[in-house]
Amino acid sequence: MVPDRIRSTLQVPLDNLGLVIEDLTITPAGKRSVLRIAVDDALADVDPTDAESHIPPLTLDDIADATRVISDALDASDVTGSQPYVLEVSSPGVGRPLTSWRQWRRNVGRLVTVTGADGTTTQGRIVRVDDASATLRLASGADVVIPFADVRRARIDVEFARLDEVDLDEGALEEGPFDADDSEEETPDGH
């Protein structure tokens, strides 16, 4: 299997879904190969002047649709040859490095750690992305512009919940949703 031929075979079917191939790997696994394809939103419907809006992640339905068209396109072509393979389709994981404008733009609102060409590390929330740079909001509240040309490595940081998205009304931490009610309730049979 030749990755470039597979990419060209899948380009049109994925374009029709508004998706692009983010990564494609072929790994030998005994008598078979594992064909792993990560797909992502092509951002074709994002206004080029919009540098700040949130872009929702791909859904499970998006991945299922992508898997279906990829499988159909591969079955209809001879690009995989006669060698058996296992197809795995996913969206890019959080741990993948940000290497293109599309990846940066797709992650507006997310926390990122950037290592500059000079070795310095900066952590902040992506608030704006233009053609040549990303603006990060630091924990101090200050904004810093990071030119893409000055980035050696950038990765999204895993966050389980951001404080500005959690509703912490008074007493919410004292009483959880699974706390037992001390009062006994009668059942329909009187017990």
PyMOL commands that place a pseudoatom at each C-alpha (Angstrom):
pseudoatom trace, name=CA, resn=MET, resi=1, chain=A, elem=C, hetatm=0, pos=[0.000, 0.000, 0.000]
pseudoatom trace, name=CA, resn=VAL, resi=2, chain=A, elem=C, hetatm=0, pos=[1.311, 3.414, -0.945]
pseudoatom trace, name=CA, resn=PRO, resi=3, chain=A, elem=C, hetatm=0, pos=[0.208, 6.289, 1.339]
pseudoatom trace, name=CA, resn=ASP, resi=4, chain=A, elem=C, hetatm=0, pos=[0.261, 8.921, -1.447]
pseudoatom trace, name=CA, resn=ARG, resi=5, chain=A, elem=C, hetatm=0, pos=[-2.002, 6.811, -3.665]
pseudoatom trace, name=CA, resn=ILE, resi=6, chain=A, elem=C, hetatm=0, pos=[-4.380, 6.216, -0.757]
pseudoatom trace, name=CA, resn=ARG, resi=7, chain=A, elem=C, hetatm=0, pos=[-4.500, 9.951, 0.023]
pseudoatom trace, name=CA, resn=SER, resi=8, chain=A, elem=C, hetatm=0, pos=[-5.307, 10.842, -3.596]
pseudoatom trace, name=CA, resn=THR, resi=9, chain=A, elem=C, hetatm=0, pos=[-7.993, 8.130, -3.757]
pseudoatom trace, name=CA, resn=LEU, resi=10, chain=A, elem=C, hetatm=0, pos=[-9.677, 9.483, -0.607]
pseudoatom trace, name=CA, resn=GLN, resi=11, chain=A, elem=C, hetatm=0, pos=[-9.374, 13.210, -1.321]
pseudoatom trace, name=CA, resn=VAL, resi=12, chain=A, elem=C, hetatm=0, pos=[-12.626, 13.698, -3.270]
pseudoatom trace, name=CA, resn=PRO, resi=13, chain=A, elem=C, hetatm=0, pos=[-14.872, 11.526, -1.056]
pseudoatom trace, name=CA, resn=LEU, resi=14, chain=A, elem=C, hetatm=0, pos=[-13.582, 13.305, 2.070]
pseudoatom trace, name=CA, resn=ASP, resi=15, chain=A, elem=C, hetatm=0, pos=[-13.852, 16.743, 0.407]
pseudoatom trace, name=CA, resn=ASN, resi=16, chain=A, elem=C, hetatm=0, pos=[-17.549, 15.974, -0.116]
pseudoatom trace, name=CA, resn=LEU, resi=17, chain=A, elem=C, hetatm=0, pos=[-17.891, 15.567, 3.669]
pseudoatom trace, name=CA, resn=GLY, resi=18, chain=A, elem=C, hetatm=0, pos=[-15.867, 18.724, 4.412]
pseudoatom trace, name=CA, resn=LEU, resi=19, chain=A, elem=C, hetatm=0, pos=[-13.014, 16.659, 5.857]
pseudoatom trace, name=CA, resn=VAL, resi=20, chain=A, elem=C, hetatm=0, pos=[-9.277, 16.328, 5.241]
pseudoatom trace, name=CA, resn=ILE, resi=21, chain=A, elem=C, hetatm=0, pos=[-6.762, 13.617, 6.054]
pseudoatom trace, name=CA, resn=GLU, resi=22, chain=A, elem=C, hetatm=0, pos=[-4.771, 14.801, 9.041]
pseudoatom trace, name=CA, resn=ASP, resi=23, chain=A, elem=C, hetatm=0, pos=[-2.573, 11.726, 9.265]
pseudoatom trace, name=CA, resn=LEU, resi=24, chain=A, elem=C, hetatm=0, pos=[-2.256, 8.372, 7.519]
pseudoatom trace, name=CA, resn=THR, resi=25, chain=A, elem=C, hetatm=0, pos=[-0.085, 5.480, 8.688]
pseudoatom trace, name=CA, resn=ILE, resi=26, chain=A, elem=C, hetatm=0, pos=[0.273, 1.900, 7.556]
pseudoatom trace, name=CA, resn=THR, resi=27, chain=A, elem=C, hetatm=0, pos=[1.657, -0.555, 10.094]
pseudoatom trace, name=CA, resn=PRO, resi=28, chain=A, elem=C, hetatm=0, pos=[2.402, -4.229, 9.423]
pseudoatom trace, name=CA, resn=ALA, resi=29, chain=A, elem=C, hetatm=0, pos=[0.510, -6.562, 11.773]
pseudoatom trace, name=CA, resn=GLY, resi=30, chain=A, elem=C, hetatm=0, pos=[1.294, -10.158, 10.935]
pseudoatom trace, name=CA, resn=LYS, resi=31, chain=A, elem=C, hetatm=0, pos=[-0.301, -11.125, 7.621]
pseudoatom trace, name=CA, resn=ARG, resi=32, chain=A, elem=C, hetatm=0, pos=[-2.323, -7.919, 7.609]
pseudoatom trace, name=CA, resn=SER, resi=33, chain=A, elem=C, hetatm=0, pos=[-1.640, -4.232, 7.780]
pseudoatom trace, name=CA, resn=VAL, resi=34, chain=A, elem=C, hetatm=0, pos=[-3.335, -1.655, 9.963]
pseudoatom trace, name=CA, resn=LEU, resi=35, chain=A, elem=C, hetatm=0, pos=[-4.348, 1.436, 7.995]
pseudoatom trace, name=CA, resn=ARG, resi=36, chain=A, elem=C, hetatm=0, pos=[-4.889, 4.311, 10.454]
pseudoatom trace, name=CA, resn=ILE, resi=37, chain=A, elem=C, hetatm=0, pos=[-6.430, 7.479, 9.100]
pseudoatom trace, name=CA, resn=ALA, resi=38, chain=A, elem=C, hetatm=0, pos=[-7.041, 10.579, 11.208]
pseudoatom trace, name=CA, resn=VAL, resi=39, chain=A, elem=C, hetatm=0, pos=[-9.536, 12.989, 9.621]
pseudoatom trace, name=CA, resn=ASP, resi=40, chain=A, elem=C, hetatm=0, pos=[-10.380, 16.542, 10.597]
pseudoatom trace, name=CA, resn=ASP, resi=41, chain=A, elem=C, hetatm=0, pos=[-12.644, 19.397, 9.571]
pseudoatom trace, name=CA, resn=ALA, resi=42, chain=A, elem=C, hetatm=0, pos=[-11.355, 21.130, 6.437]
pseudoatom trace, name=CA, resn=LEU, resi=43, chain=A, elem=C, hetatm=0, pos=[-12.697, 24.471, 7.804]
pseudoatom trace, name=CA, resn=ALA, resi=44, chain=A, elem=C, hetatm=0, pos=[-13.964, 25.296, 4.311]
pseudoatom trace, name=CA, resn=ASP, resi=45, chain=A, elem=C, hetatm=0, pos=[-17.113, 26.857, 5.777]
pseudoatom trace, name=CA, resn=VAL, resi=46, chain=A, elem=C, hetatm=0, pos=[-15.219, 29.158, 8.175]
pseudoatom trace, name=CA, resn=ASP, resi=47, chain=A, elem=C, hetatm=0, pos=[-15.156, 32.801, 7.102]
pseudoatom trace, name=CA, resn=PRO, resi=48, chain=A, elem=C, hetatm=0, pos=[-11.504, 33.683, 6.343]
pseudoatom trace, name=CA, resn=THR, resi=49, chain=A, elem=C, hetatm=0, pos=[-11.882, 36.924, 8.321]
pseudoatom trace, name=CA, resn=ASP, resi=50, chain=A, elem=C, hetatm=0, pos=[-13.147, 35.033, 11.403]
pseudoatom trace, name=CA, resn=ALA, resi=51, chain=A, elem=C, hetatm=0, pos=[-10.108, 34.463, 13.617]
pseudoatom trace, name=CA, resn=GLU, resi=52, chain=A, elem=C, hetatm=0, pos=[-11.811, 33.860, 16.957]
pseudoatom trace, name=CA, resn=SER, resi=53, chain=A, elem=C, hetatm=0, pos=[-15.008, 31.779, 16.835]
pseudoatom trace, name=CA, resn=HIS, resi=54, chain=A, elem=C, hetatm=0, pos=[-15.278, 28.341, 18.416]
pseudoatom trace, name=CA, resn=ILE, resi=55, chain=A, elem=C, hetatm=0, pos=[-15.262, 25.388, 16.018]
pseudoatom trace, name=CA, resn=PRO, resi=56, chain=A, elem=C, hetatm=0, pos=[-17.004, 22.306, 17.390]
pseudoatom trace, name=CA, resn=PRO, resi=57, chain=A, elem=C, hetatm=0, pos=[-15.131, 18.998, 17.404]
pseudoatom trace, name=CA, resn=LEU, resi=58, chain=A, elem=C, hetatm=0, pos=[-16.023, 16.194, 15.033]
pseudoatom trace, name=CA, resn=THR, resi=59, chain=A, elem=C, hetatm=0, pos=[-18.879, 14.015, 16.233]
pseudoatom trace, name=CA, resn=LEU, resi=60, chain=A, elem=C, hetatm=0, pos=[-19.081, 10.235, 16.274]
pseudoatom trace, name=CA, resn=ASP, resi=61, chain=A, elem=C, hetatm=0, pos=[-21.493, 10.529, 13.335]
pseudoatom trace, name=CA, resn=ASP, resi=62, chain=A, elem=C, hetatm=0, pos=[-18.834, 12.497, 11.409]
pseudoatom trace, name=CA, resn=ILE, resi=63, chain=A, elem=C, hetatm=0, pos=[-16.300, 9.712, 12.045]
pseudoatom trace, name=CA, resn=ALA, resi=64, chain=A, elem=C, hetatm=0, pos=[-18.840, 7.031, 11.067]
pseudoatom trace, name=CA, resn=ASP, resi=65, chain=A, elem=C, hetatm=0, pos=[-19.598, 8.877, 7.801]
pseudoatom trace, name=CA, resn=ALA, resi=66, chain=A, elem=C, hetatm=0, pos=[-15.875, 9.233, 7.103]
pseudoatom trace, name=CA, resn=THR, resi=67, chain=A, elem=C, hetatm=0, pos=[-15.281, 5.549, 7.809]
pseudoatom trace, name=CA, resn=ARG, resi=68, chain=A, elem=C, hetatm=0, pos=[-18.067, 4.599, 5.408]
pseudoatom trace, name=CA, resn=VAL, resi=69, chain=A, elem=C, hetatm=0, pos=[-16.811, 6.732, 2.492]
pseudoatom trace, name=CA, resn=ILE, resi=70, chain=A, elem=C, hetatm=0, pos=[-13.184, 5.731, 3.101]
pseudoatom trace, name=CA, resn=SER, resi=71, chain=A, elem=C, hetatm=0, pos=[-14.081, 2.042, 3.141]
pseudoatom trace, name=CA, resn=ASP, resi=72, chain=A, elem=C, hetatm=0, pos=[-16.224, 2.388, -0.010]
pseudoatom trace, name=CA, resn=ALA, resi=73, chain=A, elem=C, hetatm=0, pos=[-13.496, 4.324, -1.868]
pseudoatom trace, name=CA, resn=LEU, resi=74, chain=A, elem=C, hetatm=0, pos=[-10.800, 1.805, -0.915]
pseudoatom trace, name=CA, resn=ASP, resi=75, chain=A, elem=C, hetatm=0, pos=[-13.018, -1.145, -1.899]
pseudoatom trace, name=CA, resn=ALA, resi=76, chain=A, elem=C, hetatm=0, pos=[-13.768, 0.461, -5.280]
pseudoatom trace, name=CA, resn=SER, resi=77, chain=A, elem=C, hetatm=0, pos=[-10.084, 1.007, -6.075]
pseudoatom trace, name=CA, resn=ASP, resi=78, chain=A, elem=C, hetatm=0, pos=[-7.020, -1.211, -6.305]
pseudoatom trace, name=CA, resn=VAL, resi=79, chain=A, elem=C, hetatm=0, pos=[-4.936, 1.163, -4.179]
pseudoatom trace, name=CA, resn=THR, resi=80, chain=A, elem=C, hetatm=0, pos=[-4.636, -1.314, -1.285]
pseudoatom trace, name=CA, resn=GLY, resi=81, chain=A, elem=C, hetatm=0, pos=[-3.701, -4.222, -3.522]
pseudoatom trace, name=CA, resn=SER, resi=82, chain=A, elem=C, hetatm=0, pos=[-4.570, -7.746, -2.457]
pseudoatom trace, name=CA, resn=GLN, resi=83, chain=A, elem=C, hetatm=0, pos=[-3.031, -7.483, 1.002]
pseudoatom trace, name=CA, resn=PRO, resi=84, chain=A, elem=C, hetatm=0, pos=[-5.649, -7.716, 3.794]
pseudoatom trace, name=CA, resn=TYR, resi=85, chain=A, elem=C, hetatm=0, pos=[-5.839, -4.737, 6.111]
pseudoatom trace, name=CA, resn=VAL, resi=86, chain=A, elem=C, hetatm=0, pos=[-7.699, -3.390, 9.120]
pseudoatom trace, name=CA, resn=LEU, resi=87, chain=A, elem=C, hetatm=0, pos=[-9.057, 0.142, 8.737]
pseudoatom trace, name=CA, resn=GLU, resi=88, chain=A, elem=C, hetatm=0, pos=[-9.086, 2.504, 11.743]
pseudoatom trace, name=CA, resn=VAL, resi=89, chain=A, elem=C, hetatm=0, pos=[-10.553, 5.991, 11.299]
pseudoatom trace, name=CA, resn=SER, resi=90, chain=A, elem=C, hetatm=0, pos=[-10.427, 8.628, 14.035]
pseudoatom trace, name=CA, resn=SER, resi=91, chain=A, elem=C, hetatm=0, pos=[-10.165, 12.331, 14.652]
pseudoatom trace, name=CA, resn=PRO, resi=92, chain=A, elem=C, hetatm=0, pos=[-6.800, 13.797, 15.677]
pseudoatom trace, name=CA, resn=GLY, resi=93, chain=A, elem=C, hetatm=0, pos=[-6.057, 13.275, 19.352]
pseudoatom trace, name=CA, resn=VAL, resi=94, chain=A, elem=C, hetatm=0, pos=[-5.263, 16.060, 21.770]
pseudoatom trace, name=CA, resn=GLY, resi=95, chain=A, elem=C, hetatm=0, pos=[-1.634, 14.962, 21.956]
pseudoatom trace, name=CA, resn=ARG, resi=96, chain=A, elem=C, hetatm=0, pos=[-0.884, 15.692, 18.297]
pseudoatom trace, name=CA, resn=PRO, resi=97, chain=A, elem=C, hetatm=0, pos=[1.332, 18.710, 17.705]
pseudoatom trace, name=CA, resn=LEU, resi=98, chain=A, elem=C, hetatm=0, pos=[-0.109, 21.829, 16.084]
pseudoatom trace, name=CA, resn=THR, resi=99, chain=A, elem=C, hetatm=0, pos=[1.769, 22.225, 12.806]
pseudoatom trace, name=CA, resn=SER, resi=100, chain=A, elem=C, hetatm=0, pos=[-0.582, 24.078, 10.456]
pseudoatom trace, name=CA, resn=TRP, resi=101, chain=A, elem=C, hetatm=0, pos=[-2.839, 27.127, 10.477]
pseudoatom trace, name=CA, resn=ARG, resi=102, chain=A, elem=C, hetatm=0, pos=[-5.916, 24.875, 10.249]
pseudoatom trace, name=CA, resn=GLN, resi=103, chain=A, elem=C, hetatm=0, pos=[-4.887, 22.965, 13.383]
pseudoatom trace, name=CA, resn=TRP, resi=104, chain=A, elem=C, hetatm=0, pos=[-4.294, 26.198, 15.323]
pseudoatom trace, name=CA, resn=ARG, resi=105, chain=A, elem=C, hetatm=0, pos=[-7.574, 27.733, 14.112]
pseudoatom trace, name=CA, resn=ARG, resi=106, chain=A, elem=C, hetatm=0, pos=[-9.495, 24.598, 14.972]
pseudoatom trace, name=CA, resn=ASN, resi=107, chain=A, elem=C, hetatm=0, pos=[-8.326, 24.851, 18.598]
pseudoatom trace, name=CA, resn=VAL, resi=108, chain=A, elem=C, hetatm=0, pos=[-9.297, 28.440, 19.418]
pseudoatom trace, name=CA, resn=GLY, resi=109, chain=A, elem=C, hetatm=0, pos=[-10.391, 28.447, 23.065]
pseudoatom trace, name=CA, resn=ARG, resi=110, chain=A, elem=C, hetatm=0, pos=[-8.112, 25.585, 24.081]
pseudoatom trace, name=CA, resn=LEU, resi=111, chain=A, elem=C, hetatm=0, pos=[-5.117, 25.732, 26.416]
pseudoatom trace, name=CA, resn=VAL, resi=112, chain=A, elem=C, hetatm=0, pos=[-1.790, 25.187, 24.644]
pseudoatom trace, name=CA, resn=THR, resi=113, chain=A, elem=C, hetatm=0, pos=[1.872, 24.908, 25.597]
pseudoatom trace, name=CA, resn=VAL, resi=114, chain=A, elem=C, hetatm=0, pos=[4.239, 26.357, 23.000]
pseudoatom trace, name=CA, resn=THR, resi=115, chain=A, elem=C, hetatm=0, pos=[7.997, 25.845, 22.832]
pseudoatom trace, name=CA, resn=GLY, resi=116, chain=A, elem=C, hetatm=0, pos=[9.643, 28.603, 20.847]
pseudoatom trace, name=CA, resn=ALA, resi=117, chain=A, elem=C, hetatm=0, pos=[12.564, 28.267, 18.460]
pseudoatom trace, name=CA, resn=ASP, resi=118, chain=A, elem=C, hetatm=0, pos=[14.729, 29.749, 21.237]
pseudoatom trace, name=CA, resn=GLY, resi=119, chain=A, elem=C, hetatm=0, pos=[13.609, 27.043, 23.724]
pseudoatom trace, name=CA, resn=THR, resi=120, chain=A, elem=C, hetatm=0, pos=[11.303, 29.239, 25.825]
pseudoatom trace, name=CA, resn=THR, resi=121, chain=A, elem=C, hetatm=0, pos=[7.963, 27.765, 26.858]
pseudoatom trace, name=CA, resn=THR, resi=122, chain=A, elem=C, hetatm=0, pos=[4.697, 29.687, 26.918]
pseudoatom trace, name=CA, resn=GLN, resi=123, chain=A, elem=C, hetatm=0, pos=[1.336, 28.402, 28.128]
pseudoatom trace, name=CA, resn=GLY, resi=124, chain=A, elem=C, hetatm=0, pos=[-1.895, 30.176, 27.338]
pseudoatom trace, name=CA, resn=ARG, resi=125, chain=A, elem=C, hetatm=0, pos=[-5.356, 29.898, 25.868]
pseudoatom trace, name=CA, resn=ILE, resi=126, chain=A, elem=C, hetatm=0, pos=[-5.622, 30.389, 22.089]
pseudoatom trace, name=CA, resn=VAL, resi=127, chain=A, elem=C, hetatm=0, pos=[-7.891, 33.403, 21.597]
pseudoatom trace, name=CA, resn=ARG, resi=128, chain=A, elem=C, hetatm=0, pos=[-7.157, 34.363, 17.993]
pseudoatom trace, name=CA, resn=VAL, resi=129, chain=A, elem=C, hetatm=0, pos=[-5.450, 32.844, 14.943]
pseudoatom trace, name=CA, resn=ASP, resi=130, chain=A, elem=C, hetatm=0, pos=[-4.525, 34.688, 11.741]
pseudoatom trace, name=CA, resn=ASP, resi=131, chain=A, elem=C, hetatm=0, pos=[-2.468, 33.614, 8.734]
pseudoatom trace, name=CA, resn=ALA, resi=132, chain=A, elem=C, hetatm=0, pos=[0.919, 34.061, 10.428]
pseudoatom trace, name=CA, resn=SER, resi=133, chain=A, elem=C, hetatm=0, pos=[0.389, 33.899, 14.197]
pseudoatom trace, name=CA, resn=ALA, resi=134, chain=A, elem=C, hetatm=0, pos=[-1.685, 32.883, 17.195]
pseudoatom trace, name=CA, resn=THR, resi=135, chain=A, elem=C, hetatm=0, pos=[-2.651, 35.109, 20.101]
pseudoatom trace, name=CA, resn=LEU, resi=136, chain=A, elem=C, hetatm=0, pos=[-2.492, 33.402, 23.491]
pseudoatom trace, name=CA, resn=ARG, resi=137, chain=A, elem=C, hetatm=0, pos=[-4.084, 34.700, 26.682]
pseudoatom trace, name=CA, resn=LEU, resi=138, chain=A, elem=C, hetatm=0, pos=[-1.731, 33.985, 29.558]
pseudoatom trace, name=CA, resn=ALA, resi=139, chain=A, elem=C, hetatm=0, pos=[-2.863, 33.113, 33.096]
pseudoatom trace, name=CA, resn=SER, resi=140, chain=A, elem=C, hetatm=0, pos=[-2.048, 36.722, 34.058]
pseudoatom trace, name=CA, resn=GLY, resi=141, chain=A, elem=C, hetatm=0, pos=[-4.689, 37.926, 31.575]
pseudoatom trace, name=CA, resn=ALA, resi=142, chain=A, elem=C, hetatm=0, pos=[-2.117, 39.431, 29.200]
pseudoatom trace, name=CA, resn=ASP, resi=143, chain=A, elem=C, hetatm=0, pos=[-2.220, 38.529, 25.519]
pseudoatom trace, name=CA, resn=VAL, resi=144, chain=A, elem=C, hetatm=0, pos=[0.915, 37.504, 23.644]
pseudoatom trace, name=CA, resn=VAL, resi=145, chain=A, elem=C, hetatm=0, pos=[1.242, 37.048, 19.883]
pseudoatom trace, name=CA, resn=ILE, resi=146, chain=A, elem=C, hetatm=0, pos=[3.219, 33.970, 18.834]
pseudoatom trace, name=CA, resn=PRO, resi=147, chain=A, elem=C, hetatm=0, pos=[4.374, 33.979, 15.182]
pseudoatom trace, name=CA, resn=PHE, resi=148, chain=A, elem=C, hetatm=0, pos=[4.113, 30.477, 13.670]
pseudoatom trace, name=CA, resn=ALA, resi=149, chain=A, elem=C, hetatm=0, pos=[7.634, 30.891, 12.291]
pseudoatom trace, name=CA, resn=ASP, resi=150, chain=A, elem=C, hetatm=0, pos=[8.927, 31.085, 15.900]
pseudoatom trace, name=CA, resn=VAL, resi=151, chain=A, elem=C, hetatm=0, pos=[7.240, 27.851, 17.077]
pseudoatom trace, name=CA, resn=ARG, resi=152, chain=A, elem=C, hetatm=0, pos=[9.346, 24.742, 17.481]
pseudoatom trace, name=CA, resn=ARG, resi=153, chain=A, elem=C, hetatm=0, pos=[6.575, 22.686, 19.118]
pseudoatom trace, name=CA, resn=ALA, resi=154, chain=A, elem=C, hetatm=0, pos=[2.984, 23.299, 20.246]
pseudoatom trace, name=CA, resn=ARG, resi=155, chain=A, elem=C, hetatm=0, pos=[0.596, 20.875, 21.927]
pseudoatom trace, name=CA, resn=ILE, resi=156, chain=A, elem=C, hetatm=0, pos=[-2.911, 21.236, 23.310]
pseudoatom trace, name=CA, resn=ASP, resi=157, chain=A, elem=C, hetatm=0, pos=[-3.060, 20.687, 27.064]
pseudoatom trace, name=CA, resn=VAL, resi=158, chain=A, elem=C, hetatm=0, pos=[-5.646, 18.255, 28.407]
pseudoatom trace, name=CA, resn=GLU, resi=159, chain=A, elem=C, hetatm=0, pos=[-8.302, 19.942, 30.532]
pseudoatom trace, name=CA, resn=PHE, resi=160, chain=A, elem=C, hetatm=0, pos=[-11.034, 17.970, 32.213]
pseudoatom trace, name=CA, resn=ALA, resi=161, chain=A, elem=C, hetatm=0, pos=[-13.121, 21.046, 33.028]
pseudoatom trace, name=CA, resn=ARG, resi=162, chain=A, elem=C, hetatm=0, pos=[-12.453, 24.726, 32.718]
pseudoatom trace, name=CA, resn=LEU, resi=163, chain=A, elem=C, hetatm=0, pos=[-13.571, 26.803, 35.685]
pseudoatom trace, name=CA, resn=ASP, resi=164, chain=A, elem=C, hetatm=0, pos=[-15.458, 29.287, 33.487]
pseudoatom trace, name=CA, resn=GLU, resi=165, chain=A, elem=C, hetatm=0, pos=[-17.587, 26.384, 32.178]
pseudoatom trace, name=CA, resn=VAL, resi=166, chain=A, elem=C, hetatm=0, pos=[-18.474, 24.910, 35.592]
pseudoatom trace, name=CA, resn=ASP, resi=167, chain=A, elem=C, hetatm=0, pos=[-21.518, 26.237, 37.454]
pseudoatom trace, name=CA, resn=LEU, resi=168, chain=A, elem=C, hetatm=0, pos=[-20.470, 26.327, 41.088]
pseudoatom trace, name=CA, resn=ASP, resi=169, chain=A, elem=C, hetatm=0, pos=[-23.476, 27.716, 42.927]
pseudoatom trace, name=CA, resn=GLU, resi=170, chain=A, elem=C, hetatm=0, pos=[-23.249, 28.097, 46.679]
pseudoatom trace, name=CA, resn=GLY, resi=171, chain=A, elem=C, hetatm=0, pos=[-23.199, 24.699, 48.370]
pseudoatom trace, name=CA, resn=ALA, resi=172, chain=A, elem=C, hetatm=0, pos=[-22.544, 22.754, 45.163]
pseudoatom trace, name=CA, resn=LEU, resi=173, chain=A, elem=C, hetatm=0, pos=[-19.325, 21.352, 46.580]
pseudoatom trace, name=CA, resn=GLU, resi=174, chain=A, elem=C, hetatm=0, pos=[-20.899, 20.429, 49.896]
pseudoatom trace, name=CA, resn=GLU, resi=175, chain=A, elem=C, hetatm=0, pos=[-23.735, 18.314, 48.503]
pseudoatom trace, name=CA, resn=GLY, resi=176, chain=A, elem=C, hetatm=0, pos=[-23.209, 16.145, 45.469]
pseudoatom trace, name=CA, resn=PRO, resi=177, chain=A, elem=C, hetatm=0, pos=[-25.857, 14.664, 43.176]
pseudoatom trace, name=CA, resn=PHE, resi=178, chain=A, elem=C, hetatm=0, pos=[-25.366, 11.188, 44.665]
pseudoatom trace, name=CA, resn=ASP, resi=179, chain=A, elem=C, hetatm=0, pos=[-25.770, 12.140, 48.314]
pseudoatom trace, name=CA, resn=ALA, resi=180, chain=A, elem=C, hetatm=0, pos=[-28.463, 10.015, 49.938]
pseudoatom trace, name=CA, resn=ASP, resi=181, chain=A, elem=C, hetatm=0, pos=[-31.585, 11.697, 51.204]
pseudoatom trace, name=CA, resn=ASP, resi=182, chain=A, elem=C, hetatm=0, pos=[-32.062, 10.948, 54.913]
pseudoatom trace, name=CA, resn=SER, resi=183, chain=A, elem=C, hetatm=0, pos=[-35.841, 10.844, 54.620]
pseudoatom trace, name=CA, resn=GLU, resi=184, chain=A, elem=C, hetatm=0, pos=[-37.455, 7.513, 53.851]
pseudoatom trace, name=CA, resn=GLU, resi=185, chain=A, elem=C, hetatm=0, pos=[-39.955, 7.362, 51.055]
pseudoatom trace, name=CA, resn=GLU, resi=186, chain=A, elem=C, hetatm=0, pos=[-42.830, 4.903, 51.120]
pseudoatom trace, name=CA, resn=THR, resi=187, chain=A, elem=C, hetatm=0, pos=[-43.156, 2.496, 48.248]
pseudoatom trace, name=CA, resn=PRO, resi=188, chain=A, elem=C, hetatm=0, pos=[-46.580, 1.799, 46.659]
pseudoatom trace, name=CA, resn=ASP, resi=189, chain=A, elem=C, hetatm=0, pos=[-46.993, -1.363, 48.748]
pseudoatom trace, name=CA, resn=GLY, resi=190, chain=A, elem=C, hetatm=0, pos=[-46.571, 0.628, 51.985]
pseudoatom trace, name=CA, resn=HIS, resi=191, chain=A, elem=C, hetatm=0, pos=[-42.975, -0.382, 52.765]
for i in range(1, 191): cmd.bond("trace and resi %d" % i, "trace and resi %d" % (i + 1))
show_as sticks, trace
zoom trace
